[in-house]
């Protein structure tokens, strides 16, 4: 049986590539029905289906979100009105820090991932204290295991290990982070089956999410 969302990724990439050529309100309005039919409707249904599956994890409250296509250009030099990507988020609220699972489609990438996009001030303090203790070894091991499956973290946000931690700290890479997310490219051969492939990636991420939630 074919995946009901088999055309979502190629259709979204084609639409977004066309949008990128002009990126005007006139073009988007002329193609709004195409956006609704080929991107927004199937993406919303996919969000709901994956959220239903994720809620089987005990203690997880899952909130799906489809990011709006409109850019906030008030404080940006780039005044193009629309994003040229389609991004989805499943926010997971559990006993500790709030985490998320992500899926993004653009003309130049198809990625799935998870973690925490940005630590607030309190969470950042807790993160650094945890990394400086036994949790640092656990998260480092988890990330190494995820790398074996093609899931790799974003680059650290800071150039230097923050005070008061030693600049040669064994987990300096993690201390230099103000977020903690890992990502995998979804190969083209797997695009026709997002309802199969996304849960595989998300199940692999579950240990990291639980470790982040426990901080």
C-alpha atoms as one frame of an Amber mdcrd trajectory, in Angstrom:
protein
   0.000   0.000   0.000   1.416   3.382  -1.010   2.004   6.135   1.537  -0.858
   8.694   1.449   1.778  11.444   1.654   3.990  10.059  -1.119   3.763  13.292
  -3.159   4.200  15.792  -0.341   7.981  16.153  -0.512   8.403  16.397  -4.314
   5.343  18.656  -4.632   6.564  20.930  -1.838  10.081  21.175  -3.274   8.696
  22.029  -6.721   6.385  24.716  -5.312   9.112  26.222  -3.130  11.602  26.248
  -5.999   9.064  28.121  -8.147   8.354  30.533  -5.283  12.077  31.234  -4.857
  12.336  32.458  -8.467  10.139  35.493  -7.781   8.985  35.485  -4.117   6.288
  38.110  -4.505   2.831  38.420  -3.012   1.297  38.476  -6.494   2.893  35.127
  -7.386   1.887  33.546  -4.085  -1.697  34.796  -4.360  -1.928  33.446  -7.904
  -0.679  30.068  -6.630  -2.407  30.028  -3.245  -4.712  27.148  -4.175  -1.685
  25.104  -5.199  -0.079  25.885  -1.827  -3.227  24.851   0.042  -3.699  21.629
  -1.930  -0.122  20.405  -2.352   1.568  21.706   0.817  -0.646  22.973   3.641
  -3.392  20.317   3.610  -1.150  17.212   3.390   1.407  18.712   5.815  -1.338
  19.376   8.376  -2.630  15.824   8.041   0.905  14.435   8.375   1.430  16.519
  11.512  -1.725  15.088  13.046  -0.873  11.495  12.155   2.668  11.679  13.560
   1.346  13.451  16.678  -1.118  10.609  17.236   1.748   8.096  17.037   3.977
  10.119  19.365   1.285  10.334  22.034   1.705   6.603  22.657   4.866   7.506
  24.626   3.880   7.618  28.333   3.865  11.127  29.786   4.301  12.921  26.448
   1.943  15.762  25.575   2.406  16.481  21.864   1.434  19.709  20.088   1.876
  19.820  16.289   2.604  23.042  14.417   2.942  23.998  10.770   5.013  27.166
  10.453   3.396  29.942   8.457   4.856  30.770   5.036   4.993  34.525   5.691
   8.274  36.044   6.788   8.513  38.740   9.470  10.360  41.415   7.517   9.986
  44.295  10.009  13.609  44.190  11.170  15.192  42.426   8.197  17.080  43.847
   5.248  15.663  40.968   3.204  12.124  42.063   2.351  11.064  38.974   0.400
   7.654  38.125   1.843   7.716  34.309   2.022   9.865  31.516   3.381  11.126
  29.117   0.733  10.828  26.144   3.068   8.057  24.125   4.702   8.744  23.446
   8.374   6.836  21.239  10.820   7.243  20.921  14.585   5.958  18.523  17.207
   6.444  20.140  20.634   6.768  17.571  23.423   5.900  18.599  26.948   6.940
  16.108  29.584   8.198  16.114  33.162  11.201  18.362  32.481  12.527  20.599
  29.715  10.332  21.032  26.657  11.723  19.328  23.556  10.659  19.064  19.943
  10.806  16.957  16.810  11.223  18.662  13.474  10.700  18.041   9.758  11.799
  20.486   7.093  11.414  20.535   3.309  13.165  23.015   1.007  14.506  23.029
  -2.553  17.978  22.153  -1.230  17.193  19.873   1.749  14.809  17.401   3.334
  15.700  17.000   7.015  14.292  15.473  10.178  15.615  16.069  13.660  14.921
  16.799  17.265  16.057  18.341  20.504  15.814  21.873  21.908  16.086  24.747
  19.431  17.082  27.353  22.031  17.666  27.153  25.780  16.134  29.927  27.821
  18.323  31.429  30.551  17.296  28.952  33.248  17.485  25.935  30.936  20.931
  26.998  29.701  22.228  27.088  33.287  20.762  23.643  33.947  22.193  22.325
  30.663  25.723  23.452  31.445  25.591  22.089  34.989  24.333  18.742  33.668
  27.019  18.557  30.982  29.663  19.260  33.622  28.455  16.204  35.570  27.688
  12.543  34.763  24.925  13.547  32.316  27.600  14.943  30.011  29.021  11.475
  29.443  25.543  10.039  28.836  24.568  12.668  26.275  27.950  12.406  24.537
  27.457   8.638  24.199  23.910   9.098  22.920  25.040  11.613  20.300  27.825
   9.269  19.179  25.262   6.487  18.759  22.966   8.806  16.795  25.863   9.786
  14.511  26.148   6.123  13.543  22.632   6.489  12.095  23.378   9.727  10.258
  21.972  12.047  12.939  24.479  14.821  13.638  24.257  17.991  15.770  24.341
  21.561  14.602  27.610  23.402  15.116  28.144  24.927  18.602  26.891  28.486
  19.025  29.909  29.818  20.927  33.557  29.935  19.854  34.865  29.414  23.382
  33.868  27.350  26.390  32.006  29.743  28.714  33.225  30.590  32.208  33.575
  29.162  34.770  34.262  25.931  32.874  37.790  24.987  31.867  38.549  25.725
  28.222  39.861  22.153  27.865  36.702  20.586  29.351  36.155  17.102  27.922
  32.637  18.143  26.848  33.566  21.623  25.697  31.684  21.073  22.433  28.439
  20.686  24.396  29.189  23.561  26.783  29.572  25.881  23.792  25.970  25.204
  22.773  22.955  27.424  23.408  20.732  24.807  21.787  20.886  21.058  21.310
  19.493  19.607  18.106  20.538  16.751  15.864  19.535  16.276  12.232  19.460
  13.677   9.491  19.025  14.146   5.763  16.133  12.114   4.371  17.484  10.404
   1.215  15.476  10.796  -1.978  14.728   7.072  -2.037  12.769   7.542   1.205
  10.725  10.575   0.151   7.692   8.510  -0.974   7.168   7.122   2.553   7.307
   9.906   5.187   4.848   8.113   7.489   7.299   5.202   7.614  10.612   7.057
   7.672   9.833   9.880  10.109   8.834   7.512  12.953  12.098   5.598  12.436
  14.122   8.796  12.880  11.988   9.965  15.788  12.282   6.644  17.633  16.056
   6.883  17.371  15.885  10.349  18.899  13.784   9.277  21.874  16.736   8.559
  24.227  18.201  12.035  23.607  14.841  13.714  24.134  14.306  11.866  27.407
  17.798  12.826  28.584  17.142  16.482  27.735  13.766  16.397  29.466  15.412
  15.032  32.618  17.872  17.920  32.948
